[in-house]
Amino acid sequence: MEASSDSQVKQLVRMAVSGALVGLVWMGVCHAAGSPMEAELLEQAPYARIISLYGAHTENLLALGAADQLIGIDSQSRRLPGVQGKGVFSYHDDPERFLGARPDLVLIRPMIERGYARLVQRLRRSGIQVVSIQPTHVDQLPAYWHLLGQLAGRRSQADGMHATFQRAVADFRRLVGQVTNPRRVYFEAIHSKMKTFAPEAMAIFALETAGGVNVAADAPVRANNNIAEYGKERLLAHAASIDVFLSQQGAMNRVSVAVIRAEPGFSVIKAVKNGQVHLIDETIVSRPTLGLLKGIYRIGCLLYPEVYCAAGLDILKTARIDLDE
């Protein structure tokens, strides 16, 4: 990692602990900028006994080659290659279970920090470094990957991840140059609440990189929130111009094509009439991992199969991304 990247990581930690981090990444590490705890976080790296309680952290550490340093993972990561035999932990677990595993670093995200403060405080009081971090925009990925790389002693690998991502995105964008008739897309985030994604969300980045036009670009933006209220009335106002209806599917949005098609009022939507309603795994459009490249490819194949399916697969192969994992 270059000196500028080191400086970026240190600034990320400093902004977080001083409460100045707005709209970038939120991370609970210590209490005052320049404090001994702030310095300790990076000085004690690399960490050798890491527990990750968020699937994106786990996936990224594996991509960095830090599988041997992972002693514990979240339950959603149990099927990832390279985690066999690792302990499965949850923020619902008793603190003593964590302490018994003797981790030197626990990686979480802000939702856990807010909802399970007692667990976090107990771990910190016991001398365990706890880092709570989650990027919300694609332009935050380099700092996030670099920080994980520094914590795991994998700086050059983090640089490599960033370079791989940039090259693949550039290649996908070149493919879009072959598209003559851009398709207009509504990208649903939570069906039951009629929510879409905020314009700067990673899912919208994947959509637009693949050449789709976001019909909900007017969705209201809330600070540090990837999800946006949209409502059925506003959605149906675009009914005649929605070529494709996409919906993320997973823990956040347990929905089916049949449910979407049967939604009262949706029969007037152009995409519903034409059978252009598709589901896409939320883990490849909403998580800050190299899996976003899979999301771009999947969306591209749905929108422009003749342009994307073969050429896009070559891009993934060059990036060493396995579509089946």
C-alpha positions in Angstrom: 0.0 0.0 0.0 1.3 3.5 -0.9 1.9 6.2 1.7 -1.3 8.0 0.6 -3.3 4.8 1.4 -1.8 4.6 4.9 -2.7 8.2 5.4 -6.3 7.5 4.2 -6.7 4.7 6.6 -5.4 6.7 9.6 -7.7 9.6 8.6 -10.6 7.1 8.5 -9.9 5.9 12.1 -9.3 9.5 13.3 -12.6 10.8 11.8 -14.5 7.9 13.2 -13.3 8.2 16.8 -13.7 12.0 16.8 -17.4 11.8 15.7 -16.6 13.7 12.5 -17.4 10.9 10.2 -20.6 11.8 8.3 -21.7 10.0 5.2 -18.6 7.9 4.8 -18.1 5.0 7.2 -19.1 4.8 10.9 -16.7 3.0 13.1 -16.6 2.7 16.9 -13.0 2.3 18.0 -12.2 4.7 20.9 -13.2 8.0 22.3 -10.9 10.8 21.3 -8.8 11.6 18.2 -5.1 11.0 18.8 -5.8 8.9 21.9 -3.7 5.9 22.8 -6.5 3.5 21.8 -6.6 5.0 18.3 -2.8 4.4 17.9 -3.1 0.9 19.4 -5.6 -0.2 16.8 -3.2 0.1 13.9 0.0 -0.5 15.9 -1.2 -3.9 17.1 -1.9 -5.0 13.6 -1.7 -7.5 12.1 -4.3 -9.3 14.1 -4.1 -13.1 14.3 -7.4 -14.1 16.0 -10.3 -12.3 14.3 -14.0 -12.9 14.7 -16.2 -11.4 12.0 -19.9 -10.8 12.7 -20.8 -9.4 9.3 -20.7 -11.4 6.1 -19.1 -8.7 4.0 -16.2 -8.4 6.5 -15.8 -12.2 6.3 -15.9 -12.4 2.6 -13.4 -9.6 2.2 -11.0 -11.1 4.7 -11.1 -14.4 2.7 -10.5 -12.5 -0.5 -7.5 -10.9 1.2 -6.1 -14.3 2.0 -6.6 -14.0 5.7 -8.6 -17.2 6.2 -6.0 -18.5 8.8 -6.5 -15.4 10.9 -10.3 -15.9 11.1 -11.2 -17.9 14.1 -14.9 -17.1 14.0 -17.6 -16.1 11.5 -21.2 -15.0 11.3 -23.9 -17.6 10.6 -24.6 -16.3 7.1 -21.0 -17.0 6.0 -21.0 -20.7 6.8 -21.1 -21.6 3.1 -18.3 -19.4 1.9 -15.3 -21.4 0.6 -12.5 -21.4 3.2 -14.5 -21.2 6.4 -14.9 -24.9 7.1 -14.2 -25.7 10.7 -14.4 -22.0 11.9 -16.6 -21.2 15.0 -19.9 -19.6 14.3 -20.7 -16.6 16.5 -23.7 -14.3 16.9 -24.2 -10.9 18.6 -26.9 -12.8 20.5 -24.2 -15.0 22.2 -23.1 -14.5 25.8 -19.9 -12.4 26.0 -18.2 -15.3 27.8 -18.4 -17.3 24.6 -16.4 -14.6 22.8 -13.9 -14.3 25.7 -13.4 -18.0 25.7 -12.3 -17.9 22.0 -9.6 -15.4 22.9 -10.0 -13.1 19.9 -7.7 -10.1 19.5 -10.1 -8.3 17.1 -13.9 -8.5 16.6 -15.3 -6.9 13.4 -18.9 -5.8 13.5 -21.1 -3.2 11.8 -23.1 -0.2 13.2 -26.3 -2.1 13.5 -24.7 -4.4 16.1 -22.9 -1.4 17.8 -26.3 0.3 18.3 -28.4 -2.7 19.2 -25.9 -4.7 21.3 -23.9 -2.0 23.1 -23.5 -4.1 26.3 -21.7 -6.9 24.3 -19.5 -4.4 22.6 -18.6 -2.6 25.8 -17.9 -5.9 27.6 -15.5 -7.0 24.9 -13.7 -3.7 24.9 -13.4 -3.7 28.7 -11.7 -7.1 28.4 -9.0 -5.6 26.1 -10.4 -6.8 22.8 -10.3 -4.4 19.9 -13.8 -4.0 18.4 -14.2 -2.3 15.1 -17.6 -1.3 13.8 -17.5 -0.3 10.2 -19.7 -0.5 7.1 -19.3 1.6 3.9 -22.5 2.9 2.4 -21.2 4.2 -1.0 -19.0 2.7 -3.6 -16.4 5.5 -3.3 -15.8 4.4 0.3 -14.7 0.9 -0.8 -11.0 1.7 -1.2 -10.6 3.1 2.4 -12.6 0.2 3.8 -10.6 -2.5 2.0 -7.4 -0.8 2.8 -8.3 -0.7 6.5 -9.2 -4.4 6.5 -5.9 -5.0 4.7 -4.0 -3.1 7.3 -5.7 -4.9 10.2 -5.0 -8.3 8.7 -1.5 -7.4 7.5 -2.6 -7.7 3.9 -1.9 -4.3 2.5 -0.7 -5.3 -1.0 -3.7 -7.7 -1.3 -6.1 -4.8 -0.5 -4.5 -2.7 -3.2 -4.9 -5.6 -5.5 -8.6 -5.9 -4.7 -9.1 -2.3 -5.4 -7.2 -2.5 -8.7 -9.2 -5.6 -9.8 -12.5 -3.8 -9.0 -11.5 -0.7 -10.9 -10.4 -2.6 -14.0 -13.5 -4.7 -14.1 -15.9 -1.8 -13.7 -14.0 0.0 -16.5 -14.4 -3.0 -18.7 -18.1 -3.3 -17.9 -18.6 0.4 -18.7 -17.0 -0.2 -22.1 -19.5 -2.9 -22.8 -22.3 -0.4 -22.2 -21.0 1.6 -25.1 -22.5 -1.1 -27.3 -26.0 -0.5 -25.9 -28.2 1.5 -28.3 -31.5 1.4 -26.4 -30.9 1.9 -22.6 -33.6 0.2 -20.5 -35.4 2.0 -17.7 -35.4 0.0 -14.5 -37.2 0.2 -11.1 -35.0 -1.5 -8.5 -37.0 -2.6 -5.5 -35.4 -2.8 -2.1 -38.2 -3.8 0.3 -41.5 -4.8 -1.4 -43.7 -4.8 1.7 -42.8 -1.1 2.3 -42.6 0.0 -1.3 -39.0 1.1 -0.8 -36.3 1.5 -3.4 -32.6 2.2 -3.1 -31.1 5.7 -2.6 -29.5 7.1 -5.7 -26.0 6.6 -4.2 -26.6 3.1 -3.0 -24.3 0.3 -4.2 -27.3 -1.5 -5.8 -27.9 1.6 -8.0 -24.1 1.8 -8.8 -24.4 -1.8 -10.0 -27.5 -1.0 -12.1 -26.0 2.1 -13.7 -22.6 0.5 -14.3 -24.5 -2.3 -16.2 -26.2 0.4 -18.3 -29.6 0.5 -16.7 -31.5 3.8 -16.2 -32.8 4.3 -12.7 -36.4 5.5 -12.9 -36.4 6.2 -9.2 -33.5 8.7 -9.3 -35.8 11.1 -7.5 -36.0 8.9 -4.4 -35.4 11.0 -1.2 -32.0 10.7 0.4 -31.4 10.1 4.1 -28.0 10.3 5.6 -26.1 7.0 5.9 -29.1 5.1 4.5 -29.0 3.0 1.3 -32.8 2.5 1.4 -35.3 5.1 0.3 -39.0 5.6 0.7 -40.8 5.7 -2.6 -44.4 4.6 -2.3 -46.8 2.9 -4.7 -48.3 6.1 -6.0 -44.9 7.5 -7.1 -43.9 4.1 -8.5 -47.1 3.7 -10.6 -46.6 7.2 -12.0 -43.7 5.7 -13.9 -45.6 2.5 -14.8 -45.6 3.1 -18.6 -41.8 3.7 -18.7 -40.5 0.8 -16.6 -38.9 -1.6 -19.0 -37.6 -3.9 -16.3 -38.6 -4.4 -12.6 -35.7 -5.7 -10.5 -36.1 -6.7 -6.8 -33.3 -7.7 -4.5 -34.1 -11.0 -2.7 -32.7 -12.1 0.6 -33.0 -11.5 4.3 -34.1 -7.8 3.8 -36.7 -8.6 1.1 -38.3 -12.1 1.1 -40.3 -11.8 -2.0 -41.1 -13.7 -5.2 -41.9 -12.8 -8.8 -45.5 -14.1 -8.2 -45.9 -11.8 -5.2 -44.7 -8.8 -7.2 -46.9 -9.6 -10.2 -50.0 -10.0 -7.9 -49.5 -6.7 -6.1 -52.6 -4.6 -6.5 -52.1 -1.9 -9.1 -48.9 -3.5 -10.5 -50.7 -4.9 -13.6 -50.4 -1.5 -15.3 -46.6 -1.5 -15.0 -45.0 -2.1 -18.4 -42.4 -4.6 -17.1 -45.1 -6.6 -15.3 -47.2 -6.8 -18.5 -44.1 -7.9 -20.5 -42.8 -10.5 -18.1 -39.8 -8.5 -17.2 -39.8 -8.9 -13.4 -36.6 -10.4 -12.0 -35.0 -11.2 -8.7 -31.4 -10.7 -7.8 -29.5 -11.9 -4.7 -29.1 -9.0 -2.3 -25.6 -10.2 -1.4 -24.2 -9.3 -4.8 -25.8 -5.8 -5.1 -25.8 -4.5 -1.5 -22.6 -5.8 0.1 -19.2 -3.9 -0.1 -17.3 -6.8 -1.6 -15.9 -7.9 -5.0 -19.2 -9.7 -5.3 -20.6 -6.4 -6.7 -19.0 -7.4 -9.9 -21.3 -10.4 -10.0 -24.2 -8.1 -9.4 -23.2 -5.9 -12.4 -22.8 -8.9 -14.6 -26.2 -10.4 -13.5 -28.0 -7.1 -14.1 -26.2 -6.6 -17.5 -27.3 -10.1 -18.6 -30.9 -9.4 -17.7 -31.0 -6.1 -19.5 -28.7 -6.7 -22.5 -28.0 -10.4 -22.8 -26.6 -10.1 -26.3 -24.0 -7.6 -25.1 -23.3 -8.8 -21.6 -23.6 -12.5 -21.2 -20.5 -13.7 -23.0 -18.2 -10.7 -22.8 -19.2 -10.0 -19.2 -18.2 -13.6 -18.3 -14.8 -12.9 -19.7 -14.5 -9.8 -17.5 -15.3 -11.9 -14.4 -12.8 -14.6 -15.4 -10.1 -11.9 -15.8 -11.0 -10.6 -12.3 -10.9 -14.2 -11.0 -14.5 -14.0 -9.8 -16.3 -17.3 -9.7 -19.9 -16.8 -10.7 -21.0 -20.0 -8.9 -19.5 -19.1 -5.4 
